[in-house]
Amino acid sequence: MPILEFLDYAGVAVFAATGALAASRKQLDIIGYIFLASVTGIGGGTMRDVVLGATPVFWAVNPAYLVVCAVVGLLVFFGAHRLESRYRMLVWLDAIGLSAYCVMGAAKGLAATGSPIVALVTGMLTATFGGILRDLLAGEPSVLLRPEIYVTAALVGAGGFVLATIAGLPLAASSALGVAAAFTVRGGALRYGWTLPTGKAGPGRDPNEVM
């Protein structure tokens, strides 16, 4: 299997697992598991294809991606109760999915447009949008509102892949570099609490106090 195709399936499967784990935390039924697994698994890639005008989107062209999401959802449904900490597994699987998918998204953006800037954006969207949808639908605190680095890790991974590709490195090496860079940053953020500087303004007031 070509490296990019492998990263595509791996990203979908891992993100699907995080969606199913979110369903487990909310004690949903089996359809809820499959639904959240599918939305999370294909969400980022769908946004990428829409932005690039690649329609029908990837899972409509190849429904095997939906089968992967459904199978992962079922596996988590029958096995999630064996996990000691579902949330810890969720965030680390999310880090793995982000690392694979930021490279896949950047590769598709670069191939479609030839623009490194577009590749960075599509890499970021592909790697983060599924997780955002998952948290929104599951009623979990959004990954975007957590203090540690998230979107920046996707940008670092996509940027590493793009720079390595422009430098003429083989696809496998460029992909490995991008995945490693993204996982290092996101993993470090989870393990050590790495953050970026925040704004100096105080928290916003209650709207009722302003109106």
C-alpha positions as CSV (number, residue, x, y, z in Angstrom):
1,M,0.0,0.0,0.0
2,P,1.5,3.4,-0.9
3,I,2.5,5.5,2.1
4,L,-0.1,8.2,1.6
5,E,-2.9,5.7,1.2
6,F,-1.7,4.0,4.4
7,L,-1.7,7.3,6.2
8,D,-5.2,8.1,4.9
9,Y,-6.7,4.8,6.2
10,A,-4.7,5.0,9.4
11,G,-5.9,8.6,10.1
12,V,-9.5,7.6,9.4
13,A,-9.3,4.5,11.6
14,V,-7.6,6.2,14.5
15,F,-9.9,9.2,14.5
16,A,-12.9,6.8,14.2
17,A,-11.7,5.1,17.4
18,T,-11.6,8.5,19.2
19,G,-15.2,9.2,18.1
20,A,-16.3,5.8,19.3
21,L,-14.5,6.3,22.6
22,A,-16.4,9.6,23.0
23,A,-19.6,7.7,22.4
24,S,-18.5,5.2,25.1
25,R,-18.0,8.0,27.6
26,K,-21.5,9.2,26.9
27,Q,-22.9,5.7,27.1
28,L,-24.6,5.8,23.7
29,D,-26.1,2.8,21.9
30,I,-24.4,0.9,19.1
31,I,-25.7,3.3,16.4
32,G,-24.3,6.2,18.4
33,Y,-20.9,4.6,18.4
34,I,-20.9,4.0,14.6
35,F,-22.2,7.5,14.0
36,L,-19.6,9.3,16.1
37,A,-16.9,7.0,14.7
38,S,-17.9,7.9,11.2
39,V,-18.3,11.6,11.7
40,T,-14.9,11.8,13.4
41,G,-13.1,9.5,11.0
42,I,-14.2,11.2,7.8
43,G,-14.9,14.8,9.0
44,G,-11.4,16.2,8.5
45,G,-11.0,14.6,5.0
46,T,-14.4,15.8,4.0
47,M,-13.6,19.4,4.9
48,R,-10.3,19.1,3.0
49,D,-12.0,17.8,-0.2
50,V,-14.7,20.5,0.0
51,V,-12.0,23.2,0.3
52,L,-10.1,21.8,-2.6
53,G,-13.2,21.3,-4.7
54,A,-12.5,17.5,-4.9
55,T,-16.1,16.3,-5.3
56,P,-17.5,13.7,-4.8
57,V,-15.5,13.6,-1.5
58,F,-13.2,10.7,-0.9
59,W,-15.6,8.5,1.1
60,A,-18.3,8.8,-1.6
61,V,-15.8,7.7,-4.2
62,N,-14.5,4.8,-2.0
63,P,-17.1,3.7,0.6
64,A,-14.4,1.4,2.1
65,Y,-13.6,4.4,4.4
66,L,-17.1,4.2,5.8
67,V,-16.7,0.4,6.4
68,V,-13.5,1.1,8.3
69,C,-15.3,3.6,10.5
70,A,-18.2,1.2,11.2
71,V,-15.9,-1.7,12.0
72,V,-13.8,0.5,14.4
73,G,-17.0,1.7,16.0
74,L,-18.2,-1.9,16.6
75,L,-14.8,-3.0,18.0
76,V,-14.8,-0.1,20.5
77,F,-18.5,-0.8,21.4
78,F,-17.6,-4.4,22.4
79,G,-14.2,-3.6,23.9
80,A,-14.2,-0.1,25.5
81,H,-15.3,-1.4,28.9
82,R,-11.9,-3.2,29.1
83,L,-10.0,0.2,29.1
84,E,-8.9,1.6,32.4
85,S,-9.0,5.2,31.1
86,R,-11.0,5.9,28.0
87,Y,-10.2,9.6,28.0
88,R,-6.5,9.0,28.2
89,M,-6.8,6.6,25.3
90,L,-8.9,9.1,23.4
91,V,-6.4,12.0,23.6
92,W,-3.4,9.8,22.7
93,L,-5.2,8.2,19.7
94,D,-6.2,11.7,18.7
95,A,-2.5,12.7,18.7
96,I,-1.7,9.7,16.5
97,G,-4.5,10.5,14.1
98,L,-3.6,14.2,14.0
99,S,0.0,13.2,13.1
100,A,-1.0,11.0,10.2
101,Y,-3.7,13.1,8.9
102,C,-1.8,16.5,8.8
103,V,0.7,14.9,6.4
104,M,-2.1,13.3,4.3
105,G,-4.0,16.6,4.1
106,A,-0.8,18.6,3.2
107,A,0.1,16.1,0.5
108,K,-3.3,16.4,-1.1
109,G,-3.3,20.1,-0.9
110,L,0.2,20.3,-2.4
111,A,-0.7,17.9,-5.2
112,A,-3.9,19.7,-6.0
113,T,-2.6,23.3,-6.0
114,G,1.2,23.3,-5.8
115,S,1.0,25.9,-3.1
116,P,2.8,25.3,0.2
117,I,0.4,27.7,1.9
118,V,-2.6,25.8,0.8
119,A,-0.9,22.6,1.8
120,L,-0.4,23.9,5.3
121,V,-4.1,24.9,5.6
122,T,-5.4,21.6,4.2
123,G,-3.1,19.7,6.5
124,M,-4.3,21.6,9.5
125,L,-8.0,21.2,8.5
126,T,-7.7,17.5,7.8
127,A,-6.0,16.8,11.1
128,T,-8.3,18.9,13.4
129,F,-11.8,19.2,12.0
130,G,-12.9,15.6,12.8
131,G,-11.8,16.1,16.4
132,I,-13.7,19.4,16.6
133,L,-16.9,17.7,15.3
134,R,-16.5,14.8,17.7
135,D,-16.2,17.1,20.8
136,L,-19.1,19.3,19.6
137,L,-21.5,16.3,19.0
138,A,-20.4,14.5,22.2
139,G,-20.7,17.5,24.4
140,E,-17.1,17.3,25.4
141,P,-14.9,20.3,26.0
142,S,-13.5,21.2,22.6
143,V,-9.8,20.4,21.9
144,L,-9.5,23.9,20.7
145,L,-10.3,25.2,24.2
146,R,-7.7,23.1,26.0
147,P,-4.6,24.9,27.1
148,E,-2.0,22.6,25.5
149,I,-0.9,22.9,21.9
150,Y,-3.2,21.2,19.3
151,V,-3.6,23.0,16.0
152,T,0.0,24.1,16.1
153,A,1.1,20.5,16.1
154,A,-0.8,19.9,12.9
155,L,0.8,22.9,11.4
156,V,4.3,21.8,12.4
157,G,3.7,18.3,10.9
158,A,2.3,19.7,7.7
159,G,5.1,22.2,7.5
160,G,7.7,19.6,8.0
161,F,6.3,17.5,5.3
162,V,6.0,20.4,2.8
163,L,9.6,21.6,3.5
164,A,11.0,18.1,3.1
165,T,9.1,17.6,-0.1
166,I,10.3,20.9,-1.5
167,A,13.9,20.0,-0.5
168,G,13.5,16.9,-2.7
169,L,13.3,14.2,0.0
170,P,11.6,10.9,-1.0
171,L,7.9,10.7,-0.2
172,A,8.4,8.1,2.6
173,A,11.1,10.2,4.3
174,S,9.0,13.4,4.0
175,S,6.0,11.7,5.4
176,A,7.9,10.1,8.3
177,L,9.4,13.5,9.1
178,G,6.0,15.2,9.1
179,V,4.4,12.5,11.2
180,A,7.2,12.5,13.7
181,A,7.3,16.3,14.0
182,A,3.5,16.5,14.7
183,F,3.5,13.7,17.2
184,T,6.5,15.1,19.0
185,V,4.8,18.5,19.5
186,R,1.4,17.1,20.4
187,G,2.8,14.3,22.5
188,G,5.0,16.8,24.3
189,A,2.0,19.0,24.9
190,L,0.0,16.2,26.4
191,R,3.0,14.9,28.5
192,Y,4.5,18.1,29.6
193,G,1.7,20.7,29.2
194,W,3.4,22.7,26.5
195,T,1.4,25.8,25.6
196,L,1.8,29.0,23.5
197,P,1.6,32.5,25.1
198,T,-2.0,33.6,25.6
199,G,-3.5,37.0,25.2
200,K,-3.1,39.6,28.0
201,A,-6.7,40.6,28.0
202,G,-8.9,39.4,30.8
203,P,-11.7,36.9,30.3
204,G,-14.8,38.2,28.6
205,R,-17.7,39.4,30.7
206,D,-21.1,37.8,30.8
207,P,-23.2,39.1,27.9
208,N,-25.9,40.2,30.3
209,E,-23.5,42.6,32.0
210,V,-22.7,44.3,28.7
211,M,-26.1,44.6,27.0
